[in-house]
Amino acid sequence: MTALAITRMNDLFAVVMLSGIYSLLSAGFFLDLDAVDVAFTEASVGAGISTLLMLATLKMVKRYEGKTRYKPMLALGVVGATTLLLIYGTLDMPHFGSADAPIHQHVAPRYINDSMDEVGVPNIVTSILASYRGYDTLGETLVIFTAGIGVMSLLRVSRETKDQQQKRVPADMQQQIILRIVAKMMLPLILLFALYVQFHGDYGPGGGFQAGVIFAAGIILYTMLFGLSTARLVFKSSLLQKLTAVGVLLYAGVGVVCMLLGGNFLDYNVLRHDPVHGQHLGILLVELGVGITVATVMITLFFKFTWRTVKHKYIDQ
Amino acid sequence: MNIIGLYNYWIVVVLMGIGFFIVIAHENLIKKLIGLSIFQTAVFFLYISMGKVVGGTAPILDDKWQLYSNPLPHVLILTAIVVGIATTAVGLALVIRIQEAYGSIEEHEIQMQNAQDQMECQLEAYGFRKNNAFSVKSLDE
């Protein structure tokens, strides 16, 4: 299996490529297990963004892994023992795919049977994500926001680097005419698709998380082909930083508005006279907040990593 | 009792073992991060495979279908994937900073440099200078 190959190789480039393939395969797995939304996310995040970030890091470190000093037998022993214990632990778990497993008895029936009347959104995943478990999602959006801030402060860009970049406007891929023209045609479609995923998340697989990542992927493609300084004309870093916060604030703001209107925090029923309409509006706004934060954080991550490679290439040599 | 029906857990456990092994047996920090993300995917598989119902379909309501897979794990894992990439990015940023500070991302080289630095600091605290660290005069003081 791919995962095994990853352990054996010491060419890190090949390892990163393999981990991209591994992600794509797991997206296929998820699809097979009926988790369409998850498959969607894994395909765009795992196979797209994470591979890119790993490659950007690889550009700055050594490509080959050093020799391991320790004998791996001890590690192998520990892992083997853990694995055996875990397998022993699975023996009284419910069978794969059985409908009477405990997991299907608790809250899931309510979500499946009543979410149409209570929330009025056909995609149950969206209604749980944005409405029933809105607190969780707010927390996770905050985590992404925090991670974005963390990377921003770890990889600060100095003015020196920016000036250096300005002088070297042509991107590395300037010569790839075919790629550039194809990308120019694809870009509007990618962005449009991202918007479709964003606003159609109520009815089909999709939503803020996937849309944000797809949107960011479109921008990243553009940046790779036309250079950082061109992309920065559209996405100034101050704008990106503000938008990152705006997404989270929009989410939390919807919750506060609900409170002001007399409901609970993130209880969308009070937003309109008809609870179901209120739910629709609330979910739309909240997903928009998630989408904005995810997209801007992903773009920021990529920009910061690329700035670092620029710095290593031109300043430190 | 038929134990073949538990095969999904075994796949998860094996993947988890591989990820765990990479994390503890390899010294390269990027390799460790990849190991962590394999471990993470193993957990994702665990959740998603528990939510599957045989004969069920994707949880998007439609009149044609009666049986749906459990949507709750999907929600949890969907957000976990995006959070996972965000945390991995923080990890990679740290790796870049470590590379800049130490010139290496192999664990033992970093530890060696740390030990060396510590020794030099202690020597300096006792009044040694780097150049004459072993001169007799400073030892007497």
Contacts between the chains, C-beta under 8 A, distances in Angstrom:
chain1	res1	chain2	res2	distance
A	3	B	15	6.0
A	3	B	18	4.7
A	3	B	19	7.5
A	3	B	38	5.5
A	4	B	18	6.4
A	6	B	18	7.9
A	6	B	22	7.1
A	6	B	34	6.3
A	6	B	38	7.1
A	7	B	18	6.2
A	7	B	21	6.4
A	7	B	22	5.4
A	7	B	26	7.8
A	7	B	35	7.9
A	12	B	28	7.1
A	12	B	30	5.8
A	12	B	31	7.1
A	15	B	30	7.9
A	15	B	31	6.8
A	15	B	34	6.2
A	16	B	30	7.9
A	16	B	34	7.5
A	19	B	34	5.3
A	19	B	37	7.0
A	19	B	38	7.7
A	22	B	38	7.3
A	22	B	41	7.5
A	23	B	41	7.7
A	26	B	41	5.5
A	26	B	44	7.3
A	26	B	45	7.2
A	29	B	45	6.8
A	29	B	48	7.8
A	30	B	44	7.8
A	30	B	48	5.8
A	33	B	48	5.0
A	33	B	49	5.9
A	33	B	51	7.4
A	33	B	52	4.7
A	33	B	69	7.2
A	34	B	51	7.7
A	34	B	52	6.1
A	34	B	53	8.0
A	34	B	56	6.2
A	34	B	57	6.1
A	34	B	58	4.7
A	34	B	59	7.2
A	34	B	68	7.8
A	34	B	69	3.9
A	35	B	48	4.9
A	35	B	51	7.1
A	35	B	58	7.5
A	35	B	69	7.3
A	35	B	73	7.6
A	35	B	74	4.7
A	35	B	77	7.2
A	36	B	58	4.7
A	36	B	60	7.6
A	37	B	74	5.6
A	37	B	78	5.2
A	38	B	44	7.4
A	38	B	48	6.2
A	38	B	74	5.3
A	38	B	77	5.1
A	38	B	78	5.1
A	38	B	81	7.0
A	41	B	78	5.3
A	41	B	81	4.8
A	41	B	82	6.4
A	42	B	44	7.8
A	42	B	81	5.7
A	45	B	81	5.4
A	45	B	82	6.1
A	45	B	84	7.9
A	45	B	85	4.9
A	46	B	41	7.9
A	46	B	81	7.1
A	46	B	85	7.6
A	49	B	85	5.9
A	50	B	37	7.2
A	50	B	85	5.1
A	50	B	88	6.1
A	53	B	85	7.8
A	53	B	88	7.2
A	53	B	89	5.6
A	53	B	92	5.6
A	54	B	30	7.0
A	54	B	34	7.6
A	54	B	92	6.9
A	56	B	92	7.9
A	57	B	30	6.5
A	57	B	92	4.6
A	57	B	95	6.0
A	57	B	96	6.0
A	58	B	30	7.1
A	60	B	96	5.6
A	60	B	99	6.0
A	61	B	30	6.8
A	61	B	95	7.1
A	61	B	96	7.6
A	61	B	99	4.9
A	61	B	105	5.2
A	62	B	104	7.7
A	62	B	105	7.3
A	65	B	26	7.2
A	65	B	27	7.9
A	65	B	28	4.3
A	65	B	31	6.0
A	65	B	106	7.9
A	66	B	27	6.6
A	66	B	28	6.7
A	66	B	106	4.5
A	66	B	109	7.6
A	68	B	25	6.9
A	68	B	26	6.5
A	68	B	27	5.7
A	69	B	27	7.1
A	69	B	108	5.6
A	70	B	25	7.4
A	72	B	21	7.8
A	72	B	25	4.7
A	75	B	21	6.0
A	75	B	24	4.8
A	75	B	25	3.8
A	76	B	21	6.8
A	76	B	25	7.4
A	78	B	24	6.8
A	79	B	17	5.0
A	79	B	20	5.2
A	79	B	21	4.5
A	79	B	24	7.4
A	80	B	17	7.5
A	82	B	17	6.7
A	82	B	20	6.6
A	83	B	13	5.5
A	83	B	14	6.9
A	83	B	16	7.5
A	83	B	17	4.2
A	86	B	13	4.5
A	86	B	16	7.1
A	87	B	9	7.6
A	87	B	10	6.1
A	87	B	13	5.4
A	90	B	6	5.3
A	90	B	9	3.9
A	90	B	10	6.9
A	90	B	13	6.9
A	91	B	3	6.8
A	91	B	6	7.1
A	93	B	6	6.2
A	93	B	9	5.8
A	94	B	50	8.0
A	95	B	2	7.7
A	95	B	5	3.5
A	95	B	6	6.6
A	96	B	5	5.4
A	96	B	6	6.8
A	96	B	7	6.6
A	96	B	8	4.4
A	96	B	9	7.9
A	96	B	49	6.4
A	96	B	52	7.0
A	97	B	5	7.9
A	97	B	52	5.2
A	97	B	53	6.1
A	97	B	54	3.6
A	98	B	5	7.5
A	98	B	53	7.9
A	98	B	54	7.3
A	99	B	53	4.9
A	99	B	54	7.1
A	99	B	56	7.7
A	99	B	67	7.5
A	101	B	50	7.0
A	103	B	50	5.3
A	103	B	51	6.7
A	103	B	70	6.0
A	103	B	72	7.8
A	103	B	73	7.5
A	104	B	53	6.7
A	104	B	70	5.5
A	107	B	72	6.7
A	108	B	70	4.7
A	108	B	71	7.0
A	108	B	72	5.6
A	111	B	71	5.9
A	111	B	72	6.7
A	112	B	59	7.0
A	112	B	68	5.4
A	112	B	71	7.1
A	115	B	61	7.5
A	116	B	61	5.6
A	122	B	60	5.5
A	122	B	61	4.5
A	122	B	62	7.0
A	123	B	59	7.4
A	123	B	60	4.8
A	123	B	61	7.7
A	124	B	59	4.2
A	124	B	60	6.9
A	124	B	61	6.5
A	124	B	68	7.1
A	124	B	71	4.2
A	125	B	59	5.9
A	125	B	60	7.8
A	125	B	71	5.0
A	125	B	74	5.0
A	125	B	75	5.6
A	125	B	78	7.0
A	128	B	71	5.8
A	128	B	72	6.4
A	128	B	75	4.7
A	129	B	75	4.8
A	129	B	78	7.0
A	129	B	79	7.3
A	133	B	75	6.3
A	136	B	75	7.8
A	136	B	76	7.8
A	136	B	79	7.0
A	137	B	79	6.2
A	140	B	79	4.3
A	140	B	80	7.9
A	140	B	82	7.3
A	140	B	83	5.4
A	143	B	83	5.1
A	143	B	86	6.6
A	143	B	87	7.8
A	144	B	82	6.3
A	144	B	83	6.2
A	144	B	86	4.6
A	147	B	83	7.7
A	147	B	86	3.5
A	147	B	87	5.9
A	147	B	89	6.3
A	147	B	90	5.1
A	148	B	86	7.0
A	150	B	90	4.7
A	150	B	93	7.2
A	151	B	89	5.5
A	151	B	90	5.7
A	151	B	93	4.7
A	154	B	90	7.3
A	154	B	93	4.1
A	154	B	94	6.5
A	154	B	96	7.7
A	154	B	97	5.8
A	155	B	93	5.2
A	155	B	96	6.6
A	155	B	97	7.6
A	203	B	60	7.7
A	204	B	60	6.6
A	205	B	58	7.4
A	205	B	60	7.2
A	207	B	78	7.9
A	209	B	78	6.2
A	209	B	79	6.6
A	209	B	81	7.9
A	209	B	82	4.9
A	212	B	82	8.0
A	213	B	82	7.0
A	294	B	82	6.2
A	297	B	86	6.6
A	298	B	85	8.0
A	301	B	86	7.8
A	301	B	89	4.8
A	304	B	93	7.4
A	305	B	89	8.0
A	305	B	92	7.4
A	305	B	93	7.7
A	305	B	96	7.8
A	308	B	96	5.9
